[in-house]
């Protein structure tokens, strides 16, 4: 199999999938979709994903038509099942469920609520948009921090959300932290999350998939 990833450099969902591909040692062709010019709403992209969002993973197989997969968690699950090395849903059933729980706090309860297309429906006033974003990001990260605290009573530094290796939960958390900082929220409000963020930023796969690597050149 070969892959093409249609993505936007600063999209947190896109970063999740870029990171997962790096963990799984896959080297897709990266094709940018400019969300600021509404390229995602054009017929070519809607043919890949009728909702118009990024990322979209195109799966290329010999003697098969291309298949397009959208929704970041679905793509990560597909990569996990296709390339089981370096598992992103590790551990026993309860631990894997906990990883999915943390993923969904970000993927369902936080990030969609401050997507630009949602916020534009709310207001055109910058201050109101920032207040809205900060409310939902703080709400999600506070819940995430509470679950981390209940699971890790020891005072030792926390490196990962679950267990001793990077998981899909971290792939969701770190891009959300990036969004929090962009929305003027200090991660010092969430000490365990901040520890995970700072540690994961040192990982090669995280660095290779980070937004600045894919930022369009002027």
C-alpha positions as CSV (number, residue, x, y, z in Angstrom):
1,X,0.0,0.0,0.0
2,X,0.9,3.6,-0.6
3,X,-0.7,6.7,0.7
4,X,-1.5,10.3,-0.1
5,X,-2.5,12.5,2.8
6,X,-4.7,15.6,2.0
7,X,-4.1,17.9,5.0
8,X,-3.8,21.4,6.3
9,X,-0.6,22.4,8.0
10,X,-2.1,23.9,11.1
11,X,-5.1,21.5,11.5
12,X,-4.9,19.6,14.7
13,X,-6.7,16.6,13.2
14,X,-4.1,16.6,10.3
15,X,-1.3,16.6,12.8
16,X,-2.7,13.6,14.6
17,X,-2.6,11.6,11.4
18,X,0.8,12.9,10.2
19,X,2.1,11.8,13.6
20,X,0.5,8.3,13.4
21,X,2.0,7.8,9.9
22,X,5.4,8.7,11.3
23,X,5.0,6.3,14.2
24,X,4.0,3.6,11.8
25,X,7.0,4.4,9.5
26,X,4.9,5.3,6.6
27,X,5.9,7.9,4.1
28,X,2.9,9.3,2.3
29,X,2.8,12.0,-0.3
30,X,1.5,15.1,1.5
31,X,-0.9,17.2,-0.5
32,X,-1.9,20.5,1.2
33,X,-5.6,21.7,1.2
34,X,-5.8,25.4,1.9
35,X,-8.7,25.9,4.4
36,X,-8.3,29.7,4.3
37,X,-9.2,29.8,0.6
38,X,-12.1,27.4,1.0
39,X,-10.3,24.8,-1.1
40,X,-11.9,22.2,1.2
41,X,-15.3,23.1,-0.1
42,X,-14.5,22.8,-3.8
43,X,-15.8,19.8,-5.8
44,X,-12.4,18.1,-6.0
45,X,-12.1,17.8,-2.2
46,X,-15.7,17.1,-1.6
47,X,-15.3,14.1,-3.9
48,X,-12.7,12.8,-1.3
49,X,-14.8,13.8,1.8
50,X,-18.4,15.0,1.4
51,X,-18.1,16.8,4.7
52,X,-15.2,18.8,3.3
53,X,-12.9,18.4,6.3
54,X,-9.2,17.4,6.4
55,X,-7.4,15.1,6.8
56,X,-8.2,12.6,4.1
57,X,-6.0,9.6,3.5
58,X,-6.0,8.2,0.0
59,X,-5.1,4.5,0.1
60,X,-3.5,3.3,-3.1
61,X,-3.3,-0.5,-3.7
62,X,-2.2,-2.3,-6.8
63,X,-5.1,-3.4,-9.1
64,X,-7.6,-1.6,-6.9
65,X,-9.2,1.8,-7.2
66,X,-8.2,4.5,-4.7
67,X,-10.0,4.5,-1.4
68,X,-10.5,7.7,0.5
69,X,-10.6,7.6,4.3
70,X,-11.7,10.7,6.4
71,X,-12.1,11.3,10.1
72,X,-8.7,11.3,11.9
73,X,-9.6,8.6,14.5
74,X,-10.8,6.2,11.8
75,X,-7.6,6.8,9.9
76,X,-5.5,6.1,13.0
77,X,-7.4,2.9,13.7
78,X,-6.9,1.8,10.1
79,X,-3.1,2.4,10.4
80,X,-3.1,0.6,13.7
81,X,-4.7,-2.5,12.2
82,X,-2.6,-2.4,9.0
83,X,0.7,-1.8,10.8
84,X,0.6,-3.3,14.3
85,X,4.2,-2.4,15.1
86,X,4.6,0.5,17.5
87,X,1.0,0.2,18.8
88,X,-1.0,3.3,19.4
89,X,-3.8,1.4,21.3
90,X,-1.6,-0.6,23.6
91,X,-2.3,-2.7,26.7
92,X,-5.2,-4.7,27.9
93,X,-8.9,-4.0,26.9
94,X,-9.4,-1.6,29.8
95,X,-6.2,0.4,28.9
96,X,-7.2,0.6,25.2
97,X,-10.7,1.8,26.3
98,X,-9.0,4.5,28.4
99,X,-6.9,5.6,25.4
100,X,-10.1,5.9,23.3
101,X,-11.8,7.8,26.2
102,X,-9.1,10.4,26.2
103,X,-9.1,10.6,22.4
104,X,-12.8,11.3,22.4
105,X,-12.5,14.1,25.0
106,X,-10.4,15.9,22.5
107,X,-11.8,14.6,19.2
108,X,-15.5,14.9,20.1
109,X,-15.9,17.2,23.2
110,X,-13.2,19.9,22.5
111,X,-11.7,20.4,19.1
112,X,-14.9,20.4,17.0
113,X,-16.4,23.2,19.1
114,X,-13.7,25.6,18.2
115,X,-13.3,24.7,14.6
116,X,-13.3,27.9,12.5
117,X,-16.5,27.0,10.6
118,X,-18.3,26.6,14.0
119,X,-16.9,29.8,15.5
120,X,-17.8,31.8,12.3
121,X,-21.4,30.9,12.9
122,X,-21.2,32.3,16.4
123,X,-19.7,35.7,15.8
124,X,-17.5,37.8,13.6
125,X,-16.2,39.7,16.6
126,X,-12.6,38.6,17.5
127,X,-13.1,39.0,21.3
128,X,-16.2,36.8,21.3
129,X,-14.6,34.2,19.2
130,X,-11.6,34.0,21.5
131,X,-13.8,33.8,24.6
132,X,-15.7,30.9,23.0
133,X,-12.6,29.0,22.0
134,X,-11.0,29.5,25.5
135,X,-14.1,28.2,27.2
136,X,-14.4,24.9,25.3
137,X,-10.6,24.3,25.3
138,X,-10.3,24.9,29.0
139,X,-13.4,22.6,29.6
140,X,-11.9,19.8,27.6
141,X,-8.3,20.1,29.0
142,X,-9.6,20.3,32.5
143,X,-11.5,17.0,32.1
144,X,-8.4,15.5,30.6
145,X,-6.2,16.7,33.4
146,X,-8.6,15.3,36.0
147,X,-8.4,11.9,34.4
148,X,-4.6,12.1,34.3
149,X,-4.5,13.0,38.0
150,X,-6.8,10.2,39.1
151,X,-4.7,7.7,37.1
152,X,-1.2,8.9,38.2
153,X,-1.0,9.6,41.9
154,X,2.8,9.4,42.0
155,X,4.7,12.7,42.0
156,X,7.1,11.4,39.2
157,X,7.0,13.4,35.9
158,X,4.3,12.2,33.5
159,X,5.6,11.5,30.0
160,X,2.5,10.0,28.3
161,X,-1.2,10.1,28.7
162,X,-1.5,6.3,29.2
163,X,1.2,3.8,30.0
164,X,4.9,4.1,29.1
165,X,4.7,4.8,25.4
166,X,3.1,7.3,23.0
167,X,-0.5,6.4,22.3
168,X,-3.4,7.7,20.2
169,X,-4.4,9.8,23.2
170,X,-1.1,11.7,23.0
171,X,-1.7,12.2,19.2
172,X,-4.9,14.0,20.1
173,X,-3.7,15.8,23.1
174,X,-0.5,17.5,21.8
175,X,-2.2,19.2,18.8
176,X,-4.9,20.4,21.1
177,X,-2.3,21.9,23.4
178,X,-0.9,23.7,20.3
179,X,-4.4,25.1,19.7
180,X,-4.7,26.1,23.3
181,X,-1.5,28.1,23.1
182,X,-2.7,29.8,19.9
183,X,-5.8,30.8,21.8
184,X,-3.8,32.4,24.6
185,X,-4.3,29.6,27.2
186,X,-1.2,28.8,29.3
187,X,-0.6,25.1,29.8
188,X,0.6,25.9,33.3
189,X,-3.1,25.7,34.2
190,X,-2.8,21.9,33.5
191,X,0.4,20.7,35.0
192,X,0.3,17.0,33.9
193,X,-0.8,18.0,30.4
194,X,2.1,20.5,30.3
195,X,4.6,17.7,31.3
196,X,3.3,15.4,28.5
197,X,3.3,18.3,26.0
198,X,6.9,19.2,26.7
199,X,8.1,15.6,26.6
200,X,6.3,14.6,23.4
201,X,7.7,17.6,21.6
202,X,11.1,16.0,22.0
203,X,10.1,12.8,20.1
204,X,11.3,12.5,16.6
205,X,8.0,11.5,15.1
206,X,6.2,14.4,16.8
207,X,8.8,16.8,15.6
208,X,8.6,15.4,12.0
209,X,4.8,15.8,11.9
210,X,4.5,19.2,13.6
211,X,2.8,22.2,11.9
212,X,5.9,24.3,11.3
213,X,7.4,21.5,9.2
214,X,4.5,21.8,6.8
215,X,4.0,25.6,7.0
216,X,3.7,27.0,3.4
217,X,6.7,28.9,2.3
218,X,6.0,32.6,1.6
